[in-house]
Amino acid sequence: MGLGKFARRLVVSAARKMGMKARKYVAPVAPFVLTPLALGAGFSAGALVLFFNLADDIREQDGVWRFDHDGLKLGLSLRTPRRTALMKAASALARPDLMTLVGLGSLALSWHSPSHRSKGILLAVTLAGGGGIIGGIKHLFERERPSLIEALAKEGTFSFPSGHSFISLCFYGILTSWWMRTRPDPIRRGIVLLASSNAIALIGASRVYLGVHYPSDVLAGFAAAVPWLTACLTGYSQYEKRVALLPPGPGTKTLIAPHGSQKDNDA
């Protein structure tokens, strides 16, 4: 037997043993790790790490300068009248002030409808609360808007992080979550998830293209939105589970047939 063949067999044998041990130890904990709550917590932790790394680089004015510089230059090189119109329209789809009004309006419209009230509360808390969070972070860092290229839109707030990115992920993330919960077809769910992801990415890219945000602002906005959206959706899910366990009220229709009809069925 040649040395190469022996080495290959040795590697295969070691891989098999490691695979068996991995299955032995991973299989018992897989049902607890591969759950929406655990996955959401994992994504949130990773997003927070990214956000704080970006925040540290920006506070020290180091690390992201080249990334921001190249991103703005790329946006400038791609500018055409048609693309500018598209990017302005995409940016308008996630104005934080408009999205806050959408959340409060949905709460007002759904308040008198018990079946939709919880959804209205979810939208209001996520959008209005998110607007407050992003505003507080902006005033904490007070990063000035980009001046490297000409801005194609006027903004009166600070730059870091991007409120449009934050709100777009929260709003369209909630709509996508509702759609996917009511549509079992995996193809349709995949199409909607892809379309929603592209819309969110386009909104973030539009802020750099228009020259009103650094690329790091956009990434930080997305990163800050992940734990907030996860917390809101988790709270909504727990609320639904508790409501489902409550006993039916006096006006709730019961599925138990009257005794008379049961006798008729037995006959």
Contacts in CASP RR format, 6 or more apart in sequence:
PFRMAT RR
TARGET T0000
AUTHOR 0000-0000-0000
METHOD contacts of the structure
MODEL  1
MGLGKFARRLVVSAARKMGMKARKYVAPVAPFVLTPLALGAGFSAGALVL
FFNLADDIREQDGVWRFDHDGLKLGLSLRTPRRTALMKAASALARPDLMT
LVGLGSLALSWHSPSHRSKGILLAVTLAGGGGIIGGIKHLFERERPSLIE
ALAKEGTFSFPSGHSFISLCFYGILTSWWMRTRPDPIRRGIVLLASSNAI
ALIGASRVYLGVHYPSDVLAGFAAAVPWLTACLTGYSQYEKRVALLPPGP
GTKTLIAPHGSQKDNDA
32 38 0 8 1.000
36 237 0 8 1.000
37 234 0 8 1.000
40 230 0 8 1.000
40 234 0 8 1.000
41 230 0 8 1.000
43 226 0 8 1.000
43 230 0 8 1.000
44 226 0 8 1.000
44 227 0 8 1.000
44 230 0 8 1.000
44 231 0 8 1.000
46 226 0 8 1.000
47 222 0 8 1.000
47 223 0 8 1.000
47 224 0 8 1.000
47 225 0 8 1.000
47 226 0 8 1.000
47 227 0 8 1.000
48 223 0 8 1.000
48 226 0 8 1.000
48 227 0 8 1.000
50 219 0 8 1.000
50 220 0 8 1.000
50 223 0 8 1.000
51 161 0 8 1.000
51 220 0 8 1.000
51 221 0 8 1.000
51 223 0 8 1.000
51 224 0 8 1.000
54 64 0 8 1.000
54 216 0 8 1.000
54 219 0 8 1.000
54 220 0 8 1.000
54 223 0 8 1.000
55 141 0 8 1.000
55 160 0 8 1.000
55 220 0 8 1.000
57 63 0 8 1.000
57 64 0 8 1.000
57 216 0 8 1.000
58 64 0 8 1.000
58 141 0 8 1.000
58 143 0 8 1.000
58 160 0 8 1.000
58 216 0 8 1.000
59 141 0 8 1.000
64 214 0 8 1.000
64 216 0 8 1.000
67 215 0 8 1.000
67 216 0 8 1.000
68 146 0 8 1.000
68 214 0 8 1.000
68 215 0 8 1.000
68 216 0 8 1.000
69 148 0 8 1.000
71 208 0 8 1.000
71 215 0 8 1.000
72 146 0 8 1.000
72 148 0 8 1.000
72 149 0 8 1.000
72 208 0 8 1.000
72 211 0 8 1.000
72 214 0 8 1.000
72 215 0 8 1.000
73 148 0 8 1.000
73 149 0 8 1.000
75 149 0 8 1.000
75 208 0 8 1.000
75 209 0 8 1.000
75 211 0 8 1.000
76 149 0 8 1.000
78 209 0 8 1.000
79 209 0 8 1.000
83 209 0 8 1.000
84 152 0 8 1.000
84 209 0 8 1.000
84 210 0 8 1.000
87 152 0 8 1.000
87 205 0 8 1.000
87 206 0 8 1.000
87 209 0 8 1.000
87 210 0 8 1.000
88 152 0 8 1.000
88 153 0 8 1.000
88 206 0 8 1.000
88 210 0 8 1.000
90 199 0 8 1.000
90 202 0 8 1.000
90 203 0 8 1.000
90 205 0 8 1.000
90 206 0 8 1.000
91 153 0 8 1.000
91 164 0 8 1.000
91 203 0 8 1.000
91 206 0 8 1.000
91 207 0 8 1.000
91 210 0 8 1.000
92 98 0 8 1.000
93 168 0 8 1.000
93 199 0 8 1.000
93 203 0 8 1.000
94 163 0 8 1.000
94 164 0 8 1.000
94 165 0 8 1.000
94 167 0 8 1.000
94 168 0 8 1.000
94 171 0 8 1.000
94 203 0 8 1.000
95 164 0 8 1.000
95 167 0 8 1.000
96 131 0 8 1.000
96 134 0 8 1.000
96 163 0 8 1.000
96 164 0 8 1.000
96 166 0 8 1.000
96 167 0 8 1.000
99 127 0 8 1.000
99 167 0 8 1.000
99 170 0 8 1.000
99 171 0 8 1.000
100 127 0 8 1.000
100 128 0 8 1.000
100 131 0 8 1.000
102 123 0 8 1.000
102 127 0 8 1.000
102 171 0 8 1.000
103 120 0 8 1.000
103 123 0 8 1.000
103 124 0 8 1.000
103 126 0 8 1.000
103 127 0 8 1.000
103 128 0 8 1.000
104 124 0 8 1.000
104 127 0 8 1.000
104 128 0 8 1.000
105 124 0 8 1.000
106 119 0 8 1.000
106 120 0 8 1.000
106 123 0 8 1.000
106 124 0 8 1.000
107 120 0 8 1.000
107 121 0 8 1.000
107 123 0 8 1.000
107 124 0 8 1.000
109 120 0 8 1.000
110 116 0 8 1.000
110 117 0 8 1.000
110 119 0 8 1.000
110 120 0 8 1.000
110 121 0 8 1.000
111 117 0 8 1.000
111 120 0 8 1.000
118 236 0 8 1.000
118 239 0 8 1.000
118 240 0 8 1.000
118 243 0 8 1.000
119 178 0 8 1.000
122 174 0 8 1.000
122 232 0 8 1.000
122 233 0 8 1.000
122 236 0 8 1.000
123 171 0 8 1.000
123 174 0 8 1.000
125 232 0 8 1.000
126 170 0 8 1.000
126 171 0 8 1.000
126 174 0 8 1.000
126 228 0 8 1.000
126 229 0 8 1.000
126 232 0 8 1.000
127 167 0 8 1.000
127 170 0 8 1.000
127 171 0 8 1.000
130 166 0 8 1.000
130 167 0 8 1.000
130 170 0 8 1.000
130 228 0 8 1.000
131 163 0 8 1.000
131 166 0 8 1.000
131 167 0 8 1.000
133 166 0 8 1.000
133 224 0 8 1.000
133 228 0 8 1.000
134 161 0 8 1.000
134 163 0 8 1.000
134 166 0 8 1.000
134 167 0 8 1.000
134 221 0 8 1.000
134 224 0 8 1.000
135 157 0 8 1.000
135 163 0 8 1.000
137 160 0 8 1.000
137 161 0 8 1.000
137 224 0 8 1.000
138 157 0 8 1.000
138 158 0 8 1.000
138 159 0 8 1.000
138 160 0 8 1.000
138 161 0 8 1.000
138 163 0 8 1.000
139 158 0 8 1.000
141 158 0 8 1.000
141 160 0 8 1.000
142 158 0 8 1.000
143 158 0 8 1.000
143 159 0 8 1.000
143 160 0 8 1.000
143 214 0 8 1.000
143 217 0 8 1.000
144 158 0 8 1.000
144 159 0 8 1.000
145 151 0 8 1.000
145 155 0 8 1.000
145 158 0 8 1.000
145 159 0 8 1.000
145 212 0 8 1.000
145 213 0 8 1.000
146 159 0 8 1.000
146 211 0 8 1.000
146 212 0 8 1.000
146 213 0 8 1.000
146 214 0 8 1.000
149 211 0 8 1.000
150 211 0 8 1.000
151 210 0 8 1.000
151 211 0 8 1.000
151 212 0 8 1.000
152 209 0 8 1.000
152 210 0 8 1.000
152 211 0 8 1.000
152 212 0 8 1.000
153 210 0 8 1.000
153 211 0 8 1.000
153 212 0 8 1.000
155 212 0 8 1.000
159 212 0 8 1.000
159 213 0 8 1.000
159 214 0 8 1.000
159 217 0 8 1.000
160 214 0 8 1.000
160 216 0 8 1.000
160 217 0 8 1.000
160 220 0 8 1.000
161 217 0 8 1.000
161 218 0 8 1.000
161 220 0 8 1.000
161 221 0 8 1.000
161 223 0 8 1.000
161 224 0 8 1.000
162 204 0 8 1.000
162 207 0 8 1.000
162 213 0 8 1.000
162 217 0 8 1.000
162 218 0 8 1.000
162 220 0 8 1.000
162 221 0 8 1.000
163 221 0 8 1.000
164 203 0 8 1.000
164 204 0 8 1.000
164 206 0 8 1.000
164 207 0 8 1.000
164 213 0 8 1.000
165 200 0 8 1.000
165 203 0 8 1.000
165 204 0 8 1.000
165 207 0 8 1.000
165 213 0 8 1.000
165 217 0 8 1.000
165 218 0 8 1.000
165 219 0 8 1.000
165 220 0 8 1.000
165 221 0 8 1.000
165 222 0 8 1.000
165 225 0 8 1.000
166 221 0 8 1.000
166 222 0 8 1.000
166 224 0 8 1.000
166 225 0 8 1.000
166 228 0 8 1.000
167 225 0 8 1.000
168 199 0 8 1.000
168 200 0 8 1.000
168 203 0 8 1.000
168 204 0 8 1.000
169 200 0 8 1.000
169 221 0 8 1.000
169 222 0 8 1.000
169 225 0 8 1.000
169 226 0 8 1.000
169 229 0 8 1.000
170 225 0 8 1.000
170 228 0 8 1.000
170 229 0 8 1.000
170 232 0 8 1.000
172 196 0 8 1.000
172 199 0 8 1.000
172 200 0 8 1.000
173 196 0 8 1.000
173 200 0 8 1.000
173 229 0 8 1.000
174 229 0 8 1.000
174 232 0 8 1.000
174 233 0 8 1.000
175 196 0 8 1.000
176 192 0 8 1.000
176 193 0 8 1.000
176 196 0 8 1.000
177 233 0 8 1.000
179 189 0 8 1.000
179 192 0 8 1.000
180 189 0 8 1.000
180 192 0 8 1.000
180 193 0 8 1.000
183 189 0 8 1.000
183 192 0 8 1.000
200 222 0 8 1.000
204 213 0 8 1.000
204 218 0 8 1.000
204 222 0 8 1.000
205 218 0 8 1.000
207 213 0 8 1.000
207 217 0 8 1.000
207 218 0 8 1.000
208 214 0 8 1.000
208 215 0 8 1.000
208 218 0 8 1.000
248 254 0 8 1.000
257 265 0 8 1.000
END
